Amino acid sequence: MLKKLAMVVMAVALFAATPLATGGKAEAAGKTQIIVSAAASLQDSLDKIAVQYEKAHPNIDLVFNYAASGTLQKQIEQGAPADLFFSAGDKQMKALVDGGLISTHKELLKNQLVVVVPASSKTKLTTISQLTGSSFKKVAVGQPESVPAGQYAQQSLTFKKIWAPLQSKLVFGKDVRAVLSYVETGNADAGFVYKTDALTSSKVKIALTVASFAHKPINYPLGIVKSTEHQAEAEAFYAYLQTSAATSVFKSYGFLLY
């Protein structure tokens, strides 16, 4: 999987100069390569689903480009190779739909925003307003400009009127997994991540589930990129992600169905 990811990163970086490079490799291997640009919070579940799908479809090579949804949106807008886009926010999908870059799309999953602290922490939280207290020196959030989890965190902190007071404490991550890492390594005393991310780590614990009314709904829309050169294969995997075989995996990682 690391090798696959490296191939996608290279393709994203060099797509303008070598648009046929990855396709050539896939054809040489006798497989059709399907590139899925997906939110970082989907990595564990999609990696597991990929094993199932490739076993049943040996002619398909699934390659995942994991990053913040806003970053992936910009890549697709700039022409980076992608067959499907799986976002952690409606805003990023809507931008691509409005721009005529996504064809078929639908809401698939939902998530919850939580505050995590190091597993060894003795601090208890009953409200996010407590993050302004002296027990919390650094609070990690995703970059609101590109990371949906960061946008939801900003909305929640603004709702509580503590976004401005917390500015000196905030540490920004490039995606939700970076935020999780800051808390795991002790570089932050608390962080805003999705419940699904929190459940993947034994180094953190959930201190508080953020009230859903404090932020916009956390939806995960899935869409087919209009410029895909593998329409039938992209449609097949798009359909598979909606089957019980796939959704049972999503649920096992803490996602809710839309």
DAKALIN-V311765 format. One record per pair of residues at least 6 apart in sequence whose C-alpha atoms are under 8 Angstrom apart, sorted by the first residue. I is the first residue (numbers start at 1). GAP is how many residues later the second one is. Records with the same first field share a line. If there is no record, write none. Layout:
# DAKALIN-V311765
I: GAP  GAP
This chain:
# DAKALIN-V311765
1: 62
4: 59  60
5: 58  59  60
7: 15
8: 27  55  56  57
9: 56
11: 7  8  10  11  69  70
12: 63  68  69
15: 64  65  66
16: 63  64
19: 62
23: 9  10
26: 6  7  35
30: 29
31: 27  28  29  30
32: 27  28  29  198  201
33: 27  28  29  30
34: 26  27  28  29  48  49  50  196  199  200
35: 27  28  29  30  46  47  48  49
36: 26  27  28  29  46  47  48  49  50
37: 27  28  29  30  35  45  46  47  48  49
38: 26  27  28  29  31  34  47  48  49
39: 27  28  29  30  33  47  48  49
40: 26  27  28  29  135  136  137
41: 47  135  136  153  155  156
43: 23
44: 209
45: 204  205  208
48: 201
49: 197  200
50: 12
54: 6  7  8
67: 108
68: 78  79  80  106  107  108
69: 18  19  20  23  77  78  79
70: 22  75  76  77  78
71: 75  76
73: 19  20  22  23
76: 6  25
77: 19  24
82: 143  146
83: 141  142  143  144  145  146  147  151
84: 138  139  140  141  150  154
85: 8  137  138  139  140
86: 134  135  136  137
87: 6  133  134  135
88: 60  61  130  131  132  133
89: 59  129  130  131  132
90: 129  130  131
93: 128  130
96: 6
97: 6
100: 126
101: 124  125  126
102: 121  122  123  124
103: 120  121  122  123
104: 119  120
105: 116  117  118  119
106: 115  116  117
107: 112  113  114  115  151
108: 111  112  113  114  134  149  150
109: 110  111  112  146  147  148  149
110: 107  108  109  110  145  146  147  148
111: 83  84  85  107  108  109  143  144  145
112: 82  83  84  97  98  100  106
113: 36  39  40  79  80  81  82  96  97  99  105
114: 78  79  80  81  84  92  93  94  95  96
115: 75  76  77  78  91  92  93  94  95
116: 64  67  74  75  76  77  82  88  89  90  91  92
117: 66  72  73  74  87  88  89  90
118: 65  66  68  71  72  85  86  87
119: 83  84  85  86
120: 84
123: 12
124: 83
125: 82  83
126: 82
127: 81
128: 29  32  80  82
129: 28  31  33
131: 8  35
132: 30  33  34
136: 53  54
137: 32  51  52
138: 31  32  33  49  50  51  52
139: 30  31  32  49  50  51  52
140: 30  31  32  33  39  42  43  48  49  50  51  52
141: 8  9  12  29  30  31  32  35  38  50  51  52
142: 6  7  8  9  11  30  31  32  33  34  36  37  50
143: 7  8  29  30  31  32
144: 6  7  8  10
145: 6
146: 28
147: 27  28  29
149: 27  43  44  45
150: 26  42
152: 63  64  66
153: 39  62
154: 9
155: 59  60  61
156: 54  58  59
157: 6
158: 6
159: 55  56
160: 54
171: 17
172: 7
173: 6
176: 17  18  21
177: 16  20
179: 12  13  14
180: 11  12  13  17  18
182: 6  9
183: 6  7  8  21
184: 19  20
195: 11  59
196: 57  58  59
198: 6  7  8
199: 54  55
200: 53
219: 39
222: 16
223: 15
224: 10  11  14
228: 6
240: 6
241: 6
247: 10
250: 6
251: 6
